[in-house]
Amino acid sequence: MGRSVAVLGALAGLVAACTSEPSGAQVKPGGRSFTVAASGDVLIHPELVEQAAKDAKKTGKGQAGLDFGPLMAGVKPVISKADLAICHMETPVGTPKGPFEGYPEFLVPPQILTTLKDVGYDTCSTASNHTYDHGLKAVKRTLDTMDKVGLGHTGSARTPEEAEQINIRDVNGVKVAHLSFSWESFVHPTPEKQKWAFNKISTGEIKDAEARARKKGAEVVILSLHWGNEHYNEPTLPQLRLAERLAEETGIDLVIGHHSHVVQPIQKVNGTWVAYSLGNHVARHSVPTGLTEEGTIGWFEFRETTDGDWDVSARYRTTLVDIPPEVEPGEDLPEGAVEDHRVVDVQEVLDSADELSDDRLARYRLAEDRTRGFLYNRGAPGGDGLEQLSLGT
């Protein structure tokens, strides 16, 4: 009982600390601005590889008999609209013809990287507990493929020299750095002699990376974190504490979280936006929970202020991975049921609700309502100003 009271007291202290601070600075007239779209985990389970094979037969596109384009097409209007779009590539990739593996030691088709680029992503975080599932060879193959298709990357490295580099991009005339850190797998940790290949979460290491980014001219620093507990819609106490430290002790401008595979809150922590987890962007767990299919695209607008800083506003767009019902061989799908795995922009689908069955309409509404609840669970819709994104704005 005493321990519970102590934990509750600590949480209460963090809640009090994690509030937005008013700023006297105003948006600079004619100043620079840019938008960022960020999403959660990209996890290509075996069922999604099967879907890509099915789609390739229909479209005649893709590579080596796999086309992930139809799977991801639903989010392209949002992602492609951003000035900077950031994804999280959780797993290493294999060769185009396989073999491929699912959980627990992922090795996925490299064709998904071509699709992510086609959807509109510019760069991806690559530090996760699965980064080293197949060793340094797979890390190299993954980054080589990302280079080939034109995707930026940060969080893992092929050489010690590359590990010291900073991913900085010019976005509407603003130099934006993207950093990525993760907790490390206990099953496949990086060998001691290759620790440089993986960015493990450490406040000191994050501070050092930010300092190097600023030294190289970064005006904005965005941090992706693979953290927290799986399948929990609330951030853990270590997440809350790290978020508070980063907001107080660094100049990082935005924190993007993933790993929980479900949506967690977005809130301002001492003036810095923290998305604790954006959920799964695309995944098909062996036992779908409903929550693991729901995700969100975080949308952040940066506007230059009169004091040389940045005013950042936050919006979101709910997504859902449609999963077809399982039927026996030769059995027809129920009328109006989902036929294929698809990543859906929920608001876009609800805008054409007259074409949906009652069951599907109810599912999309549940995803929208439940995601909103989780996102707002730490007070964001109040003074923080988190709003749903309208594509018309």
N, C-alpha and C positions, 0 to 999 in steps of 0.2 A: 504493500500500500504506500509506504514511504517513497519507494522508488518511482511509483506511478505519479505521485504528487510532484516529485522532483522533475520528472520528464515533462509533465504538464506545465510546470513553472518555466522550464527552459523554453518550451514551445511558445508560451505566452510572451516571454521576453523577445523571442524572434519575431513574433507577429507584430509586436510594438515597434521593433526596429525596422521591419520590412515594409515601410511605407514610403510613398513617393514624396520627395522634397520639392517644394515650390521653387521655381527658378525665376529670377528677375529678368533674365535675358529674353529678348524678343527675336522672332524670326527675322533674318536679315533681308530687307527688300532687294529682290534681284539676286539673292544668294543661291548657292548651289544646292541641289537636292537629288535624291535618288531613292529607289524602292528596292526592298529585299524580300524575296519569297523564300521561305525555308520549310522543309518537310522532315518527317521522321524516318524510321528505319525502312530501308529497302532490303527485304528478305525474300529471296527467290526459292521457295520451297518446291519440291518435286511436282506438285499439282500445277504450279504455274509454268513449269517447263513443259508439261503436257499440254497446257493451254496454248503456249507459244507454238508448239508443233501443230496443233489443230488449226490455229490461225494462219500459219504459214501455208498450209494446204489451200486455204481459202483465198489468201491474198496473193500468193506467189512471190511474196517479198521476204525480207529477212536474210539470214545467212545460215548455211548448213542446216536448213529445215526448221529454223526457229525464228518467229517474228513476234516480238514483244510490243510492237506498235499498237495494236488494238487494245491490249491490256491497259496501257497507260494513256491512251488518247483523251480520256475524259478530263484530265487535269491540264492538258496543254494550253487551253485558253487562259488559265490563271498563271501558270509557271512562265509561259513565254511573254507575258505582259510585264514581268518584273525587270528592272535594270540589272539586278544581280539575283540569280536563283541558286540556292544551295541545297544539295541533297546529302543524305548520309548513306554511303555504301558500306553496309555492315560486314560483308563477307568477301573473301578472295574469289577470283574467277579462275576457271579452268581454260581449256582450249575449246574452240567452237563446236567440235563434235563430241566433246566429253572425254571420259565419263564425268558425270556430275554427282554430287552428294548433297543431302539435306542435313538436318539436325542429327547429331551434335557437331559434326565436322564439315561445315559447308564448303562446297566448291561448286560455283554456279556458272551458267553460260555467260561468256563475255559479251554476247549480243545485247544483254540488258544495258550495258554501258552506252552502246550506240543509240538505243532508244531513249535513255535519259538525256543524252545530248540533243536528240531530235525533239524531245518534249520541250526543251528550253533551258535545261540546267547548265550552269556555267562552271561550277566547281562543287566538289563533294568532300565531306570529312570521311576519313578512312580508319580512324582509331576506334576499335571496339574490342570486345572480349573474343571476337572471332577472327581478328586480323591475322593471327598466327596459326590458324587451324591447320594449314598445310606448309608452314615454314616460310623461310625467306624466299624460296623459289616462287611461291605463289604470290607473295607480296610484290616481288619484282614484276611478275606477269601482270598483276592487276594494275600497277602504276604504268607499266609500259602500254597497256591497252588504253588506259585513260588518256595518256599522252597522244596515242594514235587517233582517238576519236575527238580529241579537243576538249576534254574535261580537265579542269584544274583539280588538284588534290592536296590534302594536308592531313597529317596525323600519323603517317607511316612513311618509311624511307627505304631506298635501295642501297644507300651508302652513308657512311658517317657524314660526308660532306653535304649530301642532300638533306640530312636530318637537321642541319644548321640553317637551311634556307627558310625563307618566309614566303608564303603564298600571298602576294600582293597584286591586286588587280585595279586597273583604272576604270572607275565606274562614274560616268558623267563628269569626268574631270576631277574626281575625288579618288585618292589612293586608299583602297580598302584592303586590310589584311584579314585573312581567315585562318584561325588556329583551331586545332582539334586535339582533344585529350580524352583518355578513357581509363576505366579500371581494367586490370589485366586478368585474363583467364587463368584460373588455377590449373586447368587441364592442359592448356598449351601456352605456357608463358614463354616470352622471348628468352633465349639463352643469354647468359650473362655477357658473353662476348658480342652479342648482337642487340644489346639494350637500346642502342641508338635507333633501331628500326621501328620503334613504337613509342608513342607519346603517352606515358602513364601519368594519370592525374596526380599532380602535386602543386600546391599553391606556389611554391618557390619556382618550379619549372614554368608554370603559367606566367608568373611575373617576369621571368627571364625572357620568355618568348615574346611577351608584349613589348618589353624594352627593346629587343632586337627589331621588332616590327616598327616601332616608333623611330628608331635610329635609321631605318631604311626609308623613312618618309611616310609611313602609314598615318593617315589622318583619322581613320576609323578602324577599330579592331573588333572583329566579331569572333566569338569563341563558341565552338561546338563541344559539348560534353556528353560522353556516354557514361551514365551514372544512375544511381538509385536502384530500386528493387523491381523485378519483373512483376507485371500484372497488378500493381498497386496504383490507384489513381491519385494518391496523395504523395508528395515528395517526402523523403525520409529526413530525419533530423540532420544527418551529415550533408545532405543536399542543401538544406536550409542554411546550415552554418557556412558551407563553402560559398553559397550565393552571397551571403552577407559579407564574407571576407573579400570576395572579388569586388563587390560594389564599393567597399570602404577602402581597400588597399591597392586597387588597380584603376586604370583608366579605361578598361574594357567597356565598349559601348553597347553590346548586346550579347546575351547568352542564349544559345539554342541547345536544348536537351533532347536526349533520346535514350533508348535501352529498355524502358519499362514495357514497351509494346502496347501501351494504353495511354490515353490522353491524361495529362496532369495540368495543373493551373499555369496560367501566364499572369505574371504580376510585376509591378515595379518594386525593386529592392533598393531603397535609398537612391531612387532616381534612375536606376538601370533596369531595363526590361529583361526579365528572365522567363524563358519558356522552359519549364522543368521537363516536360516531355511532350512532343508533338504526336506521339503514338506511332503506329505503323503507317507508313505511306503505302507500301504494297507488301503483302504477306499472305500466306495461307497455312496457318498452323494445323497440325494433324488433328487437334481438337479445338476448333474455333469456339471462342467464348461469346462472340458478339462484340465485346469490347475490343478484342484484338483486330477486328476488321474496321474499327472506327479510328479516324485520325483527323489531323487538322493541318492546314497550310498556314503558317504564320506569315503575316504581311506587315512589314515595317517600313515606314517612310521617314527618311532622314532629311532634315532641313537645317541649313546653316543658320547660326544665330549671330547676333551682333557682337557677342563676346568671343567669337571664334570657336564656339562649341557646337553641339548638335541637338536640335529638338527632334525627338523620336516619338512617333505615334504608332500604335499597334492595332492591327485588325486580324481577322482570321477567316478561313473558309473551311467548312467541314467536308471531309472526304469519307468514303466507305468503300471497302472491297466487296463487291458482289460475289457471292459464292453459289453456284448451282446446287440444288438439292440432290442428294444421292438417290439413285434409282437402280433397280435391278436390270441386268442386261435384257434388252428388248422391251423394257417398260418405258412408256412415254413420260415426259416431264409434266407435272401438274399445269393446268392452263394458267397462263400469266406468270409462270415462274421464271426466274433468272436462268438463262441458257449458258452463259459463259462467265468466267472470272473477269471482272472489269473493275478498275479504279474509277469511282464515280465522284463527280463534283455534286454533292448533295443538293445545294441550292439550285444549281442548274437543272437538275432532274425534277425538283419540286416545282420549278416554274412551268413544267409541262406535265403537271400532275394528272391532267385529264386523260393521259394516255397510259396510266399505271393501274395495275390491279390494286384492290383494297389492301392486300397483304404487303405488297411492295411499298405502297404509299405509307403504310403504318411503320414499316421498317426504316424508311428514310427519315420520317418525322422523329422516330425514336433516336436515331443517330444524331440528328440536329439538336434535339432537346437535351439529350444526355451529354453530348460534347460541350454544349454551352454551359451546362451545370458544372462540369469538371473544370473547364477553363476559368470560370468565375469563382471557383471555390475558395480563393484567398483574397477576394475583394476587388478584383480587377475592374468590374464595371462601374465602380464608384469614382473615386478621384483619379484612378489610373487611366480610365478612358478607353479600355479595350472595346472594340466594336466589330461587328461582322462586316466583312468586305463585300462591297457591291462592285461588280465589274464595270458599272457605268461611272464609277468615280475614280 
